[in-house]
Amino acid sequence: MAWNEPGGDNKDPWGNKNNQDGPPDLDEIVKKMQDKFSVILGGKKSGGPGGAGADGGGSSAFFPILIVIVLIVWALSGIYIIDPAERGVELRFGKYTETTGPGPHWHFPYPIETVEKINVDELREASHKATMLTKDENLLQIELAVQYQVDSAENYLFNVRDREKTMREASESALREVVGSKKLDDILSVSGGREVLVLETEKKIQTILNRYDTGFLVRKVNMKSTQPPQEVQSAFEDAIKAREDEDRYKKQAEAYERDIIPKAEGDAQRLNEEAEAYKQQKIARAEGETSRFLQTLGEYVKAPEITRKRLYIETMEEVLSRSTKVMVKVNNGNNIMYLPLDRIVQQSRSTLEAGETSGGFMPEHSSIDSSMENRRRGSVREREGR
């Protein structure tokens, strides 16, 4: 049964005995709460004749302890931890004081000091695409992407307002300066033109960023596309293809040169050696002929008639040895015998080759050849004697 219903005990839970129909008294609620805290902290409950003095003593002991607890909690709120990829920038009433590295740190809690955590390992990227004018007054459309990190957290936080815009403008300024100092053929060259352009642009961007203390560190510059405007795209593609063909033909010619020159040098060396050998052979043969002639001359001086006949016989022997037919004059007759020496010699050679193949068999025709040769030489000597 409710406390304010008829028949109830009419006991107000808020302790408001006189004003049962009105709202609870806030002073009474606060007083009861103070009594409860006083009991917890070792004080006495208020009320009664000595309640005022007891309440005053409990309140005086409670509030200092409460203030100490609040100060401890407030001081502990100044502890913060910086991750390995971050740097902490401490601000005292909004003014920079120091930059802290990874690990736990403490600062005066808010509102005296605050901490801004900056990720310095994050790889950021800024892209830019623009049409630029080269040194030889040709238009070129270039798309550039710059990857960078935060190098100085305090400079990054205080010296740059619009960081992305600053990076784009610095990249465009550096790229225009580099492109404006080069010709179109140098930029579109297949032999390192783009690489040189990227390296020079990267150095220029970093120089501009350092000049304004932006706290940025350029890691890599990527040239996404380098092409002329759409209106002259086909003509430039033909020009690029022609340059590629030129470079390919040059490389083929260099390869052919590296292949043919050693061969030519080798042939030249071989011909020189052959010529030298031929020279030495001719000299040796001439010296031999000279020596033989001088020796023959000495014999001729000693016996002219005998030497003359011997030379005649040797000459006729050499001449007749090349003939394949032999004419033999038979004494006391008019018939002349014909011997087909060419067929006999050819048959003897074939038989000799067959004998060598079959194991060194000596043909019988060799004796025939020897007898015929001896007979021929005897007939020649006989004629010469007559």
C-alpha positions in Angstrom: 0.0 0.0 0.0 1.3 3.4 -0.9 2.4 5.8 1.8 0.0 8.5 0.8 -3.1 6.3 0.3 -5.9 6.3 2.9 -5.2 3.8 5.6 -1.5 4.0 5.0 1.2 4.9 7.5 1.6 8.4 5.8 5.3 8.1 6.2 7.1 10.2 3.6 10.3 8.4 2.3 11.8 11.8 1.7 11.3 12.8 5.4 8.8 15.6 4.4 6.3 15.2 7.2 4.6 18.6 7.0 4.2 19.0 3.3 3.0 15.6 2.1 1.4 16.8 -1.1 4.4 18.9 -2.3 7.7 17.9 -3.9 10.5 16.6 -1.8 12.8 19.1 -0.1 16.2 19.3 -2.0 17.9 20.5 1.1 16.9 17.4 2.9 18.2 15.2 0.0 21.6 17.0 0.0 21.7 16.7 3.8 21.1 12.9 3.7 23.7 12.4 1.1 26.2 14.3 3.2 25.3 12.1 6.1 26.0 9.0 4.1 29.4 10.2 2.9 30.2 11.3 6.5 29.4 7.8 7.8 31.6 6.2 5.1 34.5 8.6 5.9 34.1 7.9 9.7 32.0 10.9 10.7 28.7 10.9 12.5 25.2 11.2 11.2 23.6 14.6 11.5 20.4 15.2 13.4 19.4 15.7 17.0 20.7 18.3 19.4 24.4 17.7 18.6 23.9 17.1 14.9 25.1 20.5 13.7 28.5 20.1 15.2 29.0 16.6 14.0 27.9 17.6 10.5 30.4 20.4 10.3 33.3 18.1 11.3 32.4 15.5 8.7 32.1 18.0 5.9 35.5 19.6 6.8 37.1 16.1 6.5 35.4 15.0 3.3 36.0 17.9 1.0 39.9 17.9 1.2 39.9 14.2 0.5 37.6 14.7 -2.5 39.8 17.5 -3.8 42.9 15.2 -3.5 41.2 12.4 -5.4 40.2 14.8 -8.1 43.7 16.1 -8.4 45.1 12.6 -8.6 42.7 11.7 -11.3 43.5 14.9 -13.2 47.2 14.3 -12.9 46.8 10.7 -14.2 45.0 11.9 -17.2 48.2 13.5 -18.4 49.8 10.1 -19.1 49.9 9.3 -22.8 51.6 6.6 -25.0 53.2 7.3 -28.4 53.2 4.3 -30.9 56.4 3.5 -32.8 55.0 5.0 -36.0 54.0 8.2 -34.3 55.5 11.4 -32.9 53.9 13.4 -30.1 53.8 17.2 -30.3 53.1 18.8 -26.9 51.4 22.2 -26.8 51.2 24.4 -23.6 48.2 26.7 -23.9 48.5 26.2 -27.7 52.2 26.9 -28.0 54.7 24.3 -29.1 57.0 23.0 -26.3 58.6 19.7 -27.5 58.3 16.6 -29.7 58.2 13.2 -28.0 59.2 9.8 -29.5 57.6 6.4 -29.0 56.8 5.2 -25.5 54.9 6.4 -22.4 55.1 10.1 -21.5 53.4 12.6 -19.2 52.3 16.2 -19.6 50.3 18.7 -17.6 46.7 17.6 -18.2 44.1 19.6 -20.1 43.6 22.5 -20.3 47.2 23.4 -19.5 48.9 21.1 -22.1 47.6 19.0 -25.0 49.3 16.4 -27.3 48.9 16.1 -31.1 49.9 12.6 -32.4 51.4 12.6 -35.9 51.9 9.4 -37.9 55.4 9.8 -39.5 55.6 6.3 -41.1 52.4 6.6 -43.1 53.2 6.8 -46.9 51.0 9.6 -48.3 50.5 10.3 -52.0 49.7 13.4 -54.0 48.8 13.3 -57.7 48.8 16.0 -60.3 48.1 16.2 -64.0 48.8 19.2 -66.2 49.8 20.3 -69.7 53.3 21.9 -69.8 55.5 23.6 -72.4 58.9 22.1 -73.2 62.1 24.0 -74.1 61.5 23.6 -77.8 57.9 25.0 -77.4 56.0 21.7 -77.6 53.0 20.9 -75.4 53.3 17.8 -73.2 50.6 16.4 -70.9 52.2 14.8 -67.8 50.6 13.0 -64.9 52.7 12.8 -61.8 52.3 11.0 -58.5 54.5 11.9 -55.4 54.8 9.6 -52.4 56.0 11.3 -49.2 56.2 11.0 -45.4 56.3 13.4 -42.5 59.9 14.2 -41.6 59.3 16.9 -39.0 56.1 16.6 -36.9 56.2 20.2 -35.6 56.8 21.7 -39.0 54.1 19.5 -40.5 51.6 20.7 -37.8 52.4 24.4 -37.7 54.0 25.5 -40.9 51.5 24.1 -43.4 47.8 25.0 -43.5 46.6 23.0 -46.6 49.0 20.1 -46.8 47.7 18.3 -49.9 47.5 21.6 -51.8 51.0 22.5 -50.8 52.4 19.2 -52.0 50.5 19.5 -55.4 51.7 23.0 -56.0 55.3 22.2 -55.1 55.2 19.2 -57.4 53.7 21.2 -60.3 56.2 24.0 -59.8 59.2 21.6 -59.8 57.9 19.6 -62.8 57.3 22.7 -64.9 60.8 23.9 -64.2 62.4 20.6 -65.2 60.2 20.1 -68.3 60.8 23.7 -69.4 64.5 23.1 -69.4 64.4 20.0 -71.7 63.4 19.3 -75.3 60.6 17.0 -76.3 62.9 14.4 -77.8 64.9 14.3 -74.6 61.9 13.7 -72.5 60.3 11.0 -74.8 63.6 9.3 -75.5 63.6 5.6 -74.9 67.1 5.6 -73.6 66.6 7.0 -70.1 64.6 10.3 -70.8 61.9 9.6 -68.3 64.3 8.4 -65.6 66.3 11.6 -65.8 63.1 13.6 -65.7 61.9 11.8 -62.6 65.2 12.1 -60.7 65.5 15.8 -61.4 61.8 16.5 -60.5 62.2 14.6 -57.2 65.2 16.7 -56.2 63.4 20.0 -57.1 60.3 19.0 -55.1 62.4 18.3 -52.0 64.3 21.5 -52.4 61.0 23.5 -52.5 59.6 21.7 -49.5 62.7 22.3 -47.4 62.7 26.0 -48.4 59.3 26.4 -46.8 59.9 24.1 -43.8 56.9 21.9 -44.6 58.2 18.9 -42.7 57.7 16.6 -45.8 60.2 14.0 -47.0 59.7 12.9 -50.7 60.2 9.1 -51.0 59.4 8.4 -54.6 58.1 10.2 -57.7 56.2 8.2 -60.3 55.6 9.4 -63.8 52.2 7.8 -64.6 51.9 9.1 -68.2 53.9 11.3 -70.5 52.1 12.1 -73.7 51.3 14.9 -76.0 47.8 16.4 -76.2 45.0 14.4 -77.8 44.9 16.6 -80.9 48.4 15.5 -82.0 48.5 12.1 -80.4 48.7 10.0 -83.6 51.6 12.1 -85.0 53.6 11.7 -81.8 52.9 8.0 -81.6 54.4 7.7 -85.1 57.4 9.7 -84.1 57.9 7.6 -81.0 57.6 4.4 -83.0 60.2 5.7 -85.5 62.6 6.5 -82.6 62.1 3.0 -81.2 62.8 1.5 -84.6 65.9 3.6 -84.9 67.1 2.4 -81.6 66.4 -1.2 -82.5 68.2 -0.9 -85.8 71.2 0.7 -84.1 71.4 -2.2 -81.6 71.1 -4.7 -84.5 73.9 -2.9 -86.4 76.1 -2.9 -83.2 75.4 -6.6 -82.8 76.4 -7.3 -86.4 79.5 -5.2 -86.0 80.5 -7.2 -82.9 80.0 -10.4 -84.8 81.6 -9.5 -88.2 84.7 -7.6 -87.0 86.3 -10.6 -85.1 85.6 -12.8 -88.1 87.2 -10.3 -90.5 90.2 -9.9 -88.2 90.6 -13.7 -88.0 90.4 -14.0 -91.8 93.0 -11.2 -92.2 95.3 -12.9 -89.7 94.9 -16.2 -91.6 95.6 -14.6 -94.9 98.7 -12.9 -93.5 100.0 -16.2 -92.1 99.3 -18.0 -95.4 101.1 -15.3 -97.4 104.0 -15.5 -95.0 104.1 -19.2 -95.5 103.9 -18.9 -99.2 106.7 -16.4 -99.2 109.0 -18.6 -97.1 108.1 -21.6 -99.4 109.0 -19.7 -102.5 112.2 -18.4 -101.0 113.3 -21.8 -99.9 112.4 -23.3 -103.3 114.3 -20.6 -105.1 117.3 -21.1 -102.8 117.1 -24.8 -103.5 116.9 -24.3 -107.2 119.9 -22.0 -107.1 121.9 -24.4 -105.1 121.1 -27.3 -107.5 121.9 -25.1 -110.5 125.3 -24.1 -109.0 126.1 -27.7 -108.2 125.1 -28.8 -111.7 127.2 -25.9 -113.1 130.2 -27.2 -111.2 129.8 -30.7 -112.6 129.3 -29.3 -116.1 132.6 -27.4 -115.8 134.3 -30.7 -114.9 132.6 -32.9 -117.5 130.5 -31.0 -120.0 129.6 -33.9 -122.3 128.5 -36.3 -119.6 126.6 -33.6 -117.8 124.8 -32.5 -120.9 123.7 -36.1 -121.7 122.6 -36.6 -118.1 120.5 -33.5 -118.2 118.9 -34.5 -121.5 118.1 -38.0 -120.2 116.5 -36.6 -117.0 114.5 -34.1 -119.0 113.1 -36.7 -121.4 112.4 -39.0 -118.4 110.3 -36.3 -116.8 108.5 -35.4 -120.0 107.7 -39.0 -121.0 106.6 -39.9 -117.5 103.5 -37.8 -118.0 102.5 -39.7 -121.1 99.8 -42.4 -121.0 100.9 -44.1 -124.2 104.2 -45.8 -125.2 105.4 -46.4 -128.7 107.8 -49.3 -129.0 109.8 -49.9 -132.2 110.4 -53.5 -133.0 113.6 -54.5 -134.7 113.5 -56.2 -138.1 109.8 -55.3 -138.6 107.5 -52.6 -139.7 104.8 -53.1 -137.1 104.6 -50.8 -134.1 103.2 -52.2 -130.8 100.7 -50.1 -128.9 100.4 -50.5 -125.1 97.4 -48.8 -123.4 99.3 -47.7 -120.3 96.4 -45.4 -119.1 94.1 -48.3 -118.7 96.7 -50.5 -117.2 97.6 -47.8 -114.7 94.0 -47.1 -113.8 93.3 -50.9 -113.4 96.4 -51.2 -111.2 95.3 -48.3 -109.0 91.8 -49.7 -108.5 93.2 -53.1 -107.7 95.7 -51.6 -105.2 92.9 -49.7 -103.4 90.8 -52.9 -103.3 93.9 -54.7 -101.8 94.4 -52.1 -99.2 90.8 -52.4 -98.2 90.9 -56.2 -98.0 93.9 -56.2 -95.7 97.1 -55.2 -97.6 96.9 -57.5 -100.6 99.5 -56.5 -103.2 98.1 -56.8 -106.8 100.0 -58.7 -109.5 99.8 -55.7 -111.9 102.4 -53.9 -109.9 105.1 -56.2 -111.4 103.7 -55.6 -114.8 103.9 -51.8 -114.3 107.5 -52.2 -113.1 108.5 -54.3 -116.0 106.8 -51.9 -118.5 108.5 -48.9 -116.9 111.9 -50.6 -117.0 111.4 -51.6 -120.7 110.4 -48.1 -121.5 113.4 -46.6 -119.9 115.7 -49.2 -121.6 114.3 -48.3 -125.0 114.9 -44.6 -124.4 118.4 -45.2 -123.3 119.0 -47.4 -126.4 117.7 -44.7 -128.7 119.8 -42.1 -127.1 122.9 -44.3 -127.4 122.4 -44.6 -131.1 
